[in-house]
């Protein structure tokens, strides 16, 4: 069966499709040229420049083709997997880029090619030179990095099936088809009569399940929530918008400017050494960061201690000045001149101790006894003659009189 007939059969059999503009893609394929094509003088699986193997992915994506039909707008998943394996086996190749310009195609076969990408020993990236829709996006998003030209279209994430009903056309030409079935699923989904509700539900269920796998695949590969992907409703985006949404990593002019894959000579020992050096450099970076952080922390502690010491010194200076003023006042109040040893001792005392010393150093004021009520000073001293008080004499006289 030729490719055109096979594609038509699959579509009529409700094959799950993830494709934008299927009818236009089919119309652009020169199936007559394909039928005359042979493997002799066919297109090279890939081109190599500076160690980067570029594999073109073009047109309608199908499970497999009998030959390389990419120049005619058809790429087989199985063929693509073979090209990737060839690049892995090529010692001149250090990394791989998928150059994609495709509106998508079959869902069948995607799991195999994505697994091949995951298992590749050499890094694989994607450059979108044209468009990358539907199954093509599923394919490209499976690689480690996606870059696109500014003019590219990205997205159309979703799945569908096509059902063709001919009952109206048959009726127009006076034909009517009757089916006698052993069960409702026998001859189900035929084109001679409208779909039943059960048939519609089954087709929709298959679409929903496959679409869910697609949404979750994109979510995992592009770090976007699956509900967000589903919410786009299969919409298409410019490269600029796709980058904003996280569907691609960067906008580039060509494969060479987009490829950032690590170059190597495919020598395992050298590759391991490079990885070791990277790991050691990372460790050194982390250690330096830790030391830097510790130094910064130690400096903050030292600064805080210095501020505390400065405050302590300022307080001591203030206290010393206050104590010296108190010592000077005590000397003036007592009329005494303190020795250096005494001053040093005063300064070493706390406030309570100095208050006691200050009290003890001051002289006690002698106060005259208070006079009895009604007796003034002149009366108390009146009559003191020859050193003898008249008052005392009167007291003695009173005592003598009482004795009689």
Residue pairs with C-beta under 8 A, 6 or more apart in sequence:
1 9
2 31
2 34
2 35
3 31
3 34
3 62
3 65
3 66
3 69
3 74
4 29
4 31
4 34
7 26
7 60
7 62
10 106
11 17
11 22
11 162
12 164
12 191
14 161
14 162
14 163
14 189
14 203
14 206
15 106
15 107
15 108
15 161
16 106
16 107
16 108
16 159
16 160
16 161
16 206
16 207
16 210
17 104
17 105
17 106
17 107
17 134
17 135
17 159
17 160
17 161
17 162
18 104
18 105
18 106
18 107
18 110
18 134
18 135
18 138
18 158
18 159
18 160
18 210
18 214
19 25
19 60
19 61
19 103
19 104
19 105
19 106
19 133
19 134
19 135
20 103
20 104
20 131
20 133
20 134
20 156
20 236
21 103
22 60
22 103
22 162
24 103
25 59
25 60
25 73
25 103
25 105
26 60
28 59
28 73
29 59
29 60
29 72
29 73
29 74
30 72
30 73
33 72
34 69
34 72
34 74
37 67
37 69
37 72
38 67
39 67
39 68
42 67
42 68
43 56
43 68
43 70
43 71
45 55
45 68
45 82
45 83
45 86
45 87
46 53
46 54
46 55
46 56
46 83
46 86
46 87
46 93
46 96
47 53
47 54
48 54
48 90
48 92
48 93
49 256
50 256
50 263
51 92
51 93
51 94
51 95
51 263
51 264
52 93
52 94
52 95
52 96
52 97
52 255
52 256
52 259
52 261
53 87
53 90
53 93
53 95
53 96
53 97
54 96
54 97
54 99
54 127
54 255
55 80
55 83
55 84
55 87
55 96
55 97
55 98
55 99
56 70
56 75
56 99
56 101
57 70
57 75
57 80
57 98
57 99
57 100
57 101
57 102
57 136
57 139
58 70
58 71
58 73
58 74
58 75
58 101
58 102
59 70
59 72
59 73
59 74
59 75
59 101
59 102
59 103
60 73
60 74
60 75
60 102
60 103
60 104
60 105
61 75
61 76
61 77
61 102
61 104
61 105
61 106
61 109
61 135
61 136
61 139
62 74
62 75
62 76
62 77
62 105
62 106
62 109
63 76
63 77
63 78
63 106
63 108
63 109
64 76
64 77
64 78
64 79
64 109
65 74
65 75
65 76
65 79
68 79
69 75
69 76
75 102
75 105
76 109
77 106
77 109
77 110
77 112
77 113
78 109
78 112
78 113
80 113
80 116
81 112
81 113
81 116
84 96
84 116
84 117
84 120
84 124
85 116
87 93
87 96
87 122
88 96
88 120
88 121
88 122
91 265
91 266
93 122
93 266
94 122
94 261
94 262
94 263
94 264
94 265
94 266
95 122
95 123
95 124
95 125
95 259
95 261
95 262
95 263
96 120
96 122
96 123
96 124
96 125
96 261
97 124
97 125
97 126
97 127
97 255
97 258
97 259
97 261
98 124
98 125
98 126
98 127
98 139
98 140
98 143
99 127
99 129
99 255
100 126
100 127
100 128
100 129
100 130
100 132
100 136
100 139
100 140
101 128
101 129
101 130
101 131
101 132
102 130
102 131
102 132
102 133
102 135
102 136
103 131
103 133
103 134
103 136
103 156
104 133
104 134
104 135
104 136
104 137
104 138
104 156
105 134
105 135
105 136
106 135
107 135
107 159
107 210
107 214
110 135
110 138
110 139
113 139
113 142
114 138
114 139
114 142
114 217
117 124
117 139
117 142
117 143
118 142
122 261
123 144
123 261
123 262
124 143
124 144
125 143
125 144
125 145
125 146
125 147
125 258
125 259
125 260
125 261
126 132
126 139
126 140
126 141
126 143
126 145
126 146
126 147
127 147
127 148
127 149
127 252
127 254
127 255
127 258
127 259
128 140
128 146
128 147
128 148
128 149
128 152
128 154
128 239
128 248
129 149
129 152
129 255
130 149
130 152
131 152
131 153
131 154
132 140
132 146
132 148
132 152
132 153
132 154
133 153
133 154
133 155
133 156
133 236
134 156
134 157
134 158
137 154
137 155
137 156
137 157
137 218
137 247
138 157
138 214
138 217
138 218
140 146
141 217
141 218
141 221
141 222
141 247
142 217
142 221
145 249
145 258
145 260
146 247
146 248
146 249
147 248
147 249
147 250
147 251
147 252
147 258
148 154
148 239
148 242
148 243
148 248
148 250
148 251
148 252
149 239
149 251
149 252
149 253
149 254
150 239
150 240
150 251
151 239
152 238
152 239
152 242
153 236
153 237
153 238
153 239
154 236
154 237
154 238
154 239
154 241
154 242
154 247
154 248
155 232
155 234
155 235
155 236
155 237
155 242
155 247
156 234
156 235
156 236
157 214
157 215
157 218
157 229
157 232
157 234
158 211
158 214
158 233
158 234
159 207
159 210
159 211
159 214
160 207
161 203
161 206
161 207
163 189
163 191
163 195
163 203
164 191
165 191
165 193
165 194
165 195
166 191
166 192
167 177
167 191
167 192
167 193
167 194
170 176
170 177
170 192
177 192
177 193
179 187
179 190
179 192
179 193
181 187
184 196
184 198
188 196
188 199
188 202
189 195
189 199
189 203
195 203
211 230
212 226
215 226
215 229
215 230
216 226
218 224
218 226
218 229
218 247
219 225
219 226
219 228
219 229
222 246
222 247
223 246
224 245
224 246
224 247
237 245
237 247
239 248
239 251
240 251
242 248
243 249
243 250
243 251
250 258
252 258
262 274
264 270
264 271
264 274
320 347
323 346
323 347
323 354
324 347
326 354
326 358
327 338
327 343
327 346
327 347
330 336
330 338
330 358
330 361
330 362
331 337
331 338
333 362
334 361
334 362
334 363
336 361
338 346
346 354
346 357
349 357
371 377
371 380
380 391
381 389
382 390
382 391
383 389
383 390
383 391
383 393
384 390
